[in-house]
Amino acid sequence: MTGALSLGLARADLTATVLANLTTGSATVKASINATLHASLKKDLANVIGQGGYPAIAGLLKQMPAADIAANQNATLQAFLSAQLDPLVAKDPAMKQAVDAEVANVSTATTVATLLNLNQPLQSHPLFTIGVNQAQLGELLSTNPLLTSTQLQTDFINAYASSTGSMEDF
């Protein structure tokens, strides 16, 4: 990850599961987690679709709209893809037929929650390592009365994360 870092997981319950944070966290926490999960889901689906040889679906994955991961947690990959891709091909009967034929071969056993490991604690989920580290550093910084400004904390964390020198140079 390059550029400015986000403190989207600040105030998240790092010991709770990803799903718990996704359903009960603040609006900022929910949005940050959902965006990360959706990007990962698209990448994982692209891998599955690429390995299965599904050209109609593969072409549509990049156009797939953002999804509410919590609302779709129990959907099978087949049901999820069908719901997400149907609106994209609704006006093209030939494409819809091709997509439906390919979607019919996608797993009905794997759910969105299983693929994304939503029951794993946020603090140990590999997708959120950077965000968790930022949140923990932000929490530590907030204990200093001189660093109570969220912007000051964000600036410090961004400077720290982008630093390439030694600790003494920082």
N, C-alpha and C positions, 0 to 999 in steps of 0.2 A: 504494500500500500504506500502510495506516495502522496505528497502534498499535505495540506492541513488535515489533522486527525479529528475525528468526531468524538464527542463525549456522550454519544447516544445512549450508553448504558449507565450513565451516572444515575444513581438512585434505583438501579435495578437490584433485585434480590439475587445476588450472585450464587447463593447456595440452593435456590429453588431451581426447578427444571426450566428448560427453555419454554415449554408450553405454559407453565405457570406465569412466567414473566410476560409471555405473549398475550395472555388473557387477563392478567390482573395488574400489569405494570402501568406506569404513566403513559400518556399519549406519545411522548418522545421515545420512551423505552419500547413500546409496542411498534412504533413506526421503524425504529432502527433495527429491531430484531426481524420484523417482517421483511424489510428490504433485503437484509442479508440472506435470510432463508429463501426468499423468492429467487434471488440471483443464483444461489447454490442449487435450488431445485431445477432451474432452467439448464444449468450446466450439467447436472446429474442426468436429467432427462435427455439432453443432447447426446451424452455418452451412451445411454441405454438405446436410444433411437438409432444412433450411428452404428452400434454393434448389431442391431437387429435388421438393418437394411430397410428402413422405412423412409423413403425419399419425400413423400408428400408431407409427413409430419415434420421431418427435419427442416424443411423450408419454412414452416410456419412457427417454429419455436421462437425465433427471434421477434416475431410479431405478437407473441402471447402477452396479453395484458397482465399487469400486476394482480396477484391473487391474494385473498385474505387467507393466510396459511392456517390460522386457528379455525376458521370456518370450514376449511377443507381437510383438516387433520385426519379424519376417518375415511376420506375418499380413497379408493384404490387408484393406482396410477392410471388405469384405463378410464375410470369414471372422471378423474380430474382432467385428463387430456381431452376427453370428449366434451366436457363442459367448457373448457377453455378455448378449444379450437373450433367448436361448432359455429360460434358467431362470426369467426373469420372466414368461413367457407359457405355460409348460409345462402349466399346469392350465386354460388357457382356449383350447380348440381354434380358436375363431373368431378370437381375437386372434392366435394363433400363425400361422394361415393368412395373416392380413393382414400381419403383420410379415415372414413369410417371403417374401411377394410383393414387399414393398418392398425388403427386403434384397437380393433377387435383382437389383435394378437399381443397386445401389451398386457402386462401382469395384472391379474385380478386378485392377487394375494398380497402384494406389497402396497402399503398405504403411504400417504404423504408423510404421516407422523413417523413411520418406520424408516423411510428413506432419509428423512432429515434428522433422525435421532432426537425428536422433540422431548422425550422423557429423560434425557441426559441433563445433569445440572449445568446451568449456564457457565459456571466457572471452569468446567472441564470440557466444554464443547469446543472442538477445534475451530469452528467457524468464528468463535467470539473471543479468541485469545487476546487479540490486540485491544478490543473494546473492554474486556474485563481488566486487563492490565491498566488501561487508561482510567477506568472507573476506580480501581484500587488506589492508584496514584493520586487521583483527584480527591478521594476521601481522605487520604493522608495529608494532602496539602490544605484541605479545609480545616484541619485542626490548628493550623497556624493563624493567629488573629490578623497577621499582616497579609494573608492570602485568601481572604474570604470572598473576593470578587471571582465569580465564575469565569469571566473573561481573562483575568490574570492567571487563573489556574490553567485554562485552555492554552493560553500563550506559552506558559511554562512547559506544559506537557508537549506541545508541538515543537518547541525549541529543543527539548530533551530528546524527543523521538527522532528529530532530523539531525541531531548532532552526530558527527562522524569522528570527532577527536576523542581524546582520553577524558576520563572523568574530571581530572584536574583542569583540563582546558575548558570544560563546560562551565 
